[in-house]
Amino acid sequence: MAAPSAPIEKKVKASSALAYLASLAGLAILGAVTDDPSLISGMPDPLEPFVLALVPAAAAAIAGWAAPHTPRSGV
């Protein structure tokens, strides 16, 4: 039987959300200043920045979850 997974810490959730919002803003600015805002031709244009912003957010979540954490005494 597989061991239960550890809960995701609040700092990892916060960093993932911030990475998502920052990349979303960056992609919105990129789309506004380029002549061709099509980033992925198979998707509807309004959906592209939201989907592409998930990539760095997922990377931040995975890295934060896999990073070693300092054990706390007395918790």
Secondary structure, 3 states (H helix, E strand, C coil): CCCCCCCCCHHHHHHHHHHHHHHHHHHHHHHHHCCCCCCCCCCCCCCHHHHHCHHHHHHHHHHHHHCCCCCCCCC
